[in-house]
Amino acid sequence: MKGTKKIYIGMYVLFMLVLRGCSSDYNEAIEYNWGIQLPEGYKKIYYLDSGSGFLGDGIRYNVFEYEEGIPQNAMEDFRYGKNTNFEEKIEEYLISLEVPTEEVLDFSQEYNWYMIKNESDPRERAYIIYVTEESRVYMIEELY
């Protein structure tokens, strides 16, 4: 009986993970994984992942576009100005994902950036870059 109960619980958890991954609003997944929400009004214009593992682990690259930019208060935790170490890390991810040249983030433009570490697993990180000139948010997620 106990073994059967564990199987049902495991199936339920797997089902919930699948449902979460099928969500039409990616903001729900971002909130679940990182505890943040993107400002409303975005259009997802590009997505690529490393071929997620069984539990949704892997690297994800998203590009979101805003018609009129994002509100200033949405960037309270962002850092301003260039950071070459940050840029190199992002470029490593983009190369490993084999992102097509036309979809690669252009660091020659002015940008604001933010990095989040998962408190329960510090290997998991999200990198968020807002390019003002393009009104685009680029997000790279590393999940284990």
C-alpha positions in Angstrom: 0.0 0.0 0.0 2.8 2.5 0.9 4.6 1.7 -2.4 1.4 2.4 -4.4 0.9 5.7 -2.5 4.5 6.8 -3.4 3.8 6.0 -7.1 0.7 8.1 -7.1 2.5 11.0 -5.4 5.3 10.7 -7.9 2.9 10.6 -10.8 1.1 13.7 -9.5 4.4 15.7 -9.1 5.4 14.7 -12.7 2.0 15.7 -14.0 2.2 19.1 -12.3 5.7 19.7 -13.8 4.4 18.8 -17.2 1.4 21.2 -16.8 3.7 24.0 -15.6 5.9 23.4 -18.7 2.9 23.7 -21.0 1.8 27.0 -19.6 1.0 29.5 -22.3 2.2 32.3 -20.1 5.9 31.9 -19.5 5.7 34.5 -16.7 4.1 31.8 -14.5 7.2 29.6 -15.0 9.5 32.6 -14.3 7.7 33.4 -11.1 7.7 29.7 -10.0 11.4 29.3 -10.7 12.8 32.7 -9.6 10.1 34.5 -7.6 9.9 37.4 -10.0 7.5 38.6 -12.7 8.3 40.3 -15.9 6.3 43.5 -16.4 3.2 42.9 -18.4 2.9 43.8 -22.1 5.7 41.6 -23.5 5.7 39.5 -26.6 8.0 36.4 -26.6 9.9 36.6 -29.8 12.6 33.9 -29.4 13.1 30.8 -27.3 15.8 28.1 -27.3 16.7 25.5 -24.8 19.4 22.9 -24.4 17.0 20.0 -24.6 15.5 20.0 -21.1 16.2 17.0 -18.9 13.5 14.8 -17.3 12.8 17.4 -14.6 13.0 20.5 -16.8 16.7 21.1 -16.1 19.0 22.6 -18.7 19.7 26.1 -20.2 16.9 28.3 -21.6 17.3 31.4 -23.6 14.3 33.8 -24.0 13.9 37.1 -25.8 10.9 39.2 -24.8 10.0 42.4 -26.6 8.0 45.4 -25.2 6.2 47.8 -27.5 6.8 50.8 -25.2 9.7 49.6 -22.9 9.4 48.5 -19.3 8.6 50.8 -16.4 11.5 52.3 -14.5 10.3 50.8 -11.2 10.6 47.3 -12.7 14.4 47.8 -12.9 15.0 48.7 -9.2 17.3 45.7 -8.7 19.1 46.0 -12.1 22.7 47.1 -12.4 23.7 49.7 -14.9 26.7 49.7 -17.1 29.0 47.2 -18.8 30.3 44.2 -17.0 32.8 42.2 -19.0 32.7 39.1 -16.7 28.9 39.1 -17.0 29.1 39.5 -20.8 31.6 36.6 -21.1 29.3 34.3 -19.1 26.3 35.1 -21.2 28.3 34.6 -24.4 29.4 31.1 -23.1 25.7 30.2 -22.7 24.7 31.5 -26.1 27.6 29.6 -27.8 26.7 26.3 -26.0 23.1 26.7 -27.1 24.3 27.5 -30.7 22.0 30.5 -30.8 21.8 31.9 -34.4 23.8 35.1 -35.0 20.7 37.2 -35.6 19.3 36.2 -32.2 22.4 36.8 -30.2 22.4 39.6 -27.6 24.4 42.6 -28.8 26.5 43.9 -25.9 27.7 46.9 -27.9 24.4 48.5 -26.9 23.6 50.1 -23.6 22.0 47.6 -21.2 20.9 47.0 -17.6 21.4 43.6 -16.1 20.4 41.4 -13.1 21.4 38.0 -11.9 19.4 35.8 -9.6 20.7 32.7 -7.7 18.3 30.0 -6.5 18.7 30.0 -2.7 18.0 26.2 -2.4 20.4 25.3 -5.3 23.1 28.0 -5.9 24.0 26.3 -9.2 20.7 27.5 -10.6 20.8 31.0 -12.0 18.9 33.4 -14.1 20.5 36.3 -16.0 18.2 39.1 -17.1 19.4 41.8 -19.5 17.3 44.8 -20.6 18.4 46.6 -23.8 16.8 50.0 -23.7 17.3 50.8 -27.3 15.5 47.6 -28.4 12.9 47.5 -25.6 13.9 43.9 -25.2 14.5 41.6 -22.2 16.9 38.8 -22.7 16.8 36.0 -20.2 19.1 33.0 -19.7 18.1 30.4 -17.1 20.4 27.6 -15.9 18.3 24.9 -14.1 19.4 21.7 -12.4 
